Amino acid sequence: MKFSVSSYSFQKLLNEKKYTQLDLIKAAKDMGFEGIEYTDLMPPEGVSDLEYAATLRAEAEKQGMEIVNYTIGANFLSEKGLEKEVERLCGQVDVAEALGAKGMRHDATGGFNGEEKTYKSFDSALPVLAEGCRRVTEYAAKKGIKTMVENHGYFCQDSDRVEKLVNAVANPNFGLLIDMGNFLCADDEPAKAVGKVASYAKHVHAKDFIKKSGNGPDPGNGFFRTRGGDYLRGTVVGHGDVPVYQCLQTLIRSGYDGFVSIEFEGVEENEWAIKTGLDNLKRYAK
């Protein structure tokens, strides 16, 4: 098993201009990672995503690092319509190709909002979501890029829902980015959820949360609510309430031997938190 880091983990430092996405490649290597995953490219002014992707790929090759995945948002239930969203995502597959990434994660839907109230249940939305995912993965397969959805966005986050989606798409090029922490956002117990969907894994996120009961006041800054009303706050991998060791061992037993990316969302200092999380993952994987 190899370990990578999502560029999203450095978002605070990126926002503060302490790093560029290009700088992250060497920074991640120096921390001990073997790969990096990019979320939503941030090219300099006047540079296209495709041009910047080629620059990032060249730097990764120079540093002996692998760009393991490209992660973007999507919403097949958007008012823009299915056709336009599929067309947009196929363009993003081209960006993943320019990066040299072997996988691309896109959402199925961004969450249950006003645009999506036509669909009163996940099952009623499933045919549309599956059609969009199927068409994108058919395009990506021609370029040797696997596609996947993540358990993300509340509406398409539970283990039983993402399992239904993978089986509805029914294409071996399509599967799941399993985020072991994100199941908590839908009040789905992570160890059981990972055990249920481990065989569909195309990529994995290691993420940890501190969880507090919703039967009490808001704990304050940094916390958000789960779908069922509990409170979560991101933290260092291994410092929270997600059973990271158990989830990782379940994935290993299932035969998963790809990259595991740290996706840090906590309030702790970025670089210390990410390096501490990596040290923990390396111990947990033994």
Secondary structure, DSSP 8 states (H G I E B T S, - for coil): -EEEEEGGGGHHHHHTTS--TTHHHHHHHHHT-SEEEEES----TT--HHHHHHHHHHHHHHHT-EEEEEEE---TTSTT-HHHHHHHHHHHHHHHHHHT-SEEEE-S-S-S-GGGTT--SHHHHHHHHHHHHHHHHHHHHTTT-EEEEES-SSTT-SHHHHHHHHHHH--TTEEEEEETTGGGGGT--HHHHHHHHGGGEEEEEE-EEEEE-SSS----TT-EE-TTS-EEEEE-TTSSSS-HHHHHHHHHHHT--SEEEE---SSS-HHHHHHHHHHHHHHHT-
